[in-house]
Amino acid sequence: MEVEEVFARFRDIKHSIKAKKKATSIHYGEHKSAFKGSGYDIVGVDEWRQGQPLKDIAWTLSLRTYPRRLFRIERMEPKELRTLLVVDLSYSTLFQISQESNKAMLLLELIGNIGLTRANIRDPVGLLGFSDQIEMYMKPRLGSPQVFHMAQMIFEKLAHEREFPSRRRADFSVALDFMMARLKTGHSVVLISDLVDFVNDPDAIDYKRLRTLSAKHDMIVLILDDPEEYEVKSRLGYIRISDMETGRQTVISARKAGAIRRQIEEAHADVQYRLKHHCGIDSAVLTPRNHADELAKFLVSRMSR
């Protein structure tokens, strides 16, 4: 798929968000969270004058000068909820069974849906791409052009990795260290990954540090999955599977493909349990086939609590 096709999908998403009221009603993060307060910033303070509404008086600012002078809040504006998309750009993300079943394209579509929805409600959107190092970082900025630029950067990165494979694995501690050092104010953090390292090693991430980070930021985790990776047409013979990040190959019986798939699903469920009960982080498993419906259900369930 070419970048023009990706942008065409993004433009369709953008138009549908503006056209459908339901799309703008779903927020990727709650504005009335602990770090958002009432949802407003005081831009200016002025002296209150006779005839102006009493409700504008800032009594906490006027206590020392009352009744000689009273002050009022001159102007209030909605706070901006900065959204940071933290995306896994390790080599396993590039695995592709077909044009329709593709975790890389699923990643881009999620960025389009989340980023453009946020941009439509005038929230700044940024990007942190990581593998075993920080691949790219874009500070949250307003406007849909920022989202298109993010998509182009990721598309170019994926195209380069397919042509010149580096087989970088995902090291979540790299992303955690970066966020803990750089995010000084509360953000809405959306972590998007296939969590291959979590599936292979449940202790691949420090849940204690993740819990510390989630206490300051509104975090969700979207797990990329592709059931077709272990679908086989025949149960006879053997198949060769390869670890996308290490290159290690293993030959297994075709009959065991279904069992491996069930193990992956169980591992996803275990990771989701740990995220929820150890860190207080909601998560959802999304596939190329069901991501639109499942993401909407997931977000609506968060808002209803």
MOWO-V296112 format. One record per residue. N is the residue number from 1. RES is the residue in one letter. NEAR is the number of other C-alpha atoms within 12 Angstrom. Layout:
BEGIN
n: [N/N]
res: [RES/RES]
near: [NEAR/NEAR]
END
This chain:
BEGIN
n: [1/2/3/4/5/6/7/8/9/10/11/12/13/14/15/16/17/18/19/20/21/22/23/24/25/26/27/28/29/30/31/32/33/34/35/36/37/38/39/40/41/42/43/44/45/46/47/48/49/50/51/52/53/54/55/56/57/58/59/60/61/62/63/64/65/66/67/68/69/70/71/72/73/74/75/76/77/78/79/80/81/82/83/84/85/86/87/88/89/90/91/92/93/94/95/96/97/98/99/100/101/102/103/104/105/106/107/108/109/110/111/112/113/114/115/116/117/118/119/120/121/122/123/124/125/126/127/128/129/130/131/132/133/134/135/136/137/138/139/140/141/142/143/144/145/146/147/148/149/150/151/152/153/154/155/156/157/158/159/160/161/162/163/164/165/166/167/168/169/170/171/172/173/174/175/176/177/178/179/180/181/182/183/184/185/186/187/188/189/190/191/192/193/194/195/196/197/198/199/200/201/202/203/204/205/206/207/208/209/210/211/212/213/214/215/216/217/218/219/220/221/222/223/224/225/226/227/228/229/230/231/232/233/234/235/236/237/238/239/240/241/242/243/244/245/246/247/248/249/250/251/252/253/254/255/256/257/258/259/260/261/262/263/264/265/266/267/268/269/270/271/272/273/274/275/276/277/278/279/280/281/282/283/284/285/286/287/288/289/290/291/292/293/294/295/296/297/298/299/300/301/302/303/304/305]
res: [M/E/V/E/E/V/F/A/R/F/R/D/I/K/H/S/I/K/A/K/K/K/A/T/S/I/H/Y/G/E/H/K/S/A/F/K/G/S/G/Y/D/I/V/G/V/D/E/W/R/Q/G/Q/P/L/K/D/I/A/W/T/L/S/L/R/T/Y/P/R/R/L/F/R/I/E/R/M/E/P/K/E/L/R/T/L/L/V/V/D/L/S/Y/S/T/L/F/Q/I/S/Q/E/S/N/K/A/M/L/L/L/E/L/I/G/N/I/G/L/T/R/A/N/I/R/D/P/V/G/L/L/G/F/S/D/Q/I/E/M/Y/M/K/P/R/L/G/S/P/Q/V/F/H/M/A/Q/M/I/F/E/K/L/A/H/E/R/E/F/P/S/R/R/R/A/D/F/S/V/A/L/D/F/M/M/A/R/L/K/T/G/H/S/V/V/L/I/S/D/L/V/D/F/V/N/D/P/D/A/I/D/Y/K/R/L/R/T/L/S/A/K/H/D/M/I/V/L/I/L/D/D/P/E/E/Y/E/V/K/S/R/L/G/Y/I/R/I/S/D/M/E/T/G/R/Q/T/V/I/S/A/R/K/A/G/A/I/R/R/Q/I/E/E/A/H/A/D/V/Q/Y/R/L/K/H/H/C/G/I/D/S/A/V/L/T/P/R/N/H/A/D/E/L/A/K/F/L/V/S/R/M/S/R]
near: [20/16/23/14/17/31/28/18/26/33/22/19/32/32/21/20/28/20/15/16/13/14/28/25/21/29/35/45/40/34/29/20/21/20/25/24/17/17/18/18/18/19/14/14/20/20/22/26/17/13/9/16/14/15/14/25/27/26/21/14/20/21/14/13/15/16/13/12/19/26/29/27/28/21/16/16/14/19/24/31/38/36/44/42/49/45/43/45/50/40/39/36/45/40/34/26/21/17/17/17/27/30/42/43/39/40/43/45/39/43/47/40/38/47/46/47/38/43/35/34/31/24/33/32/43/40/42/37/42/35/35/25/23/28/29/26/26/27/24/32/28/26/23/34/24/28/43/36/28/41/43/25/26/39/31/24/30/35/22/17/26/22/13/13/22/22/27/27/34/36/33/37/26/27/39/33/22/23/36/24/12/18/25/14/23/31/41/44/43/39/43/42/46/43/44/37/34/30/27/22/17/23/20/20/28/24/27/19/22/34/26/21/33/33/24/26/35/38/36/38/40/40/42/43/39/36/29/23/29/30/22/23/15/15/17/13/15/17/22/19/23/19/24/28/27/20/17/12/13/14/16/20/20/22/20/23/28/22/17/23/23/17/18/31/26/19/27/33/22/23/36/29/20/26/33/22/16/21/29/25/33/34/36/37/38/35/31/32/23/22/30/23/17/22/34/25/19/27/29/20/18/22/19/11/9]
END
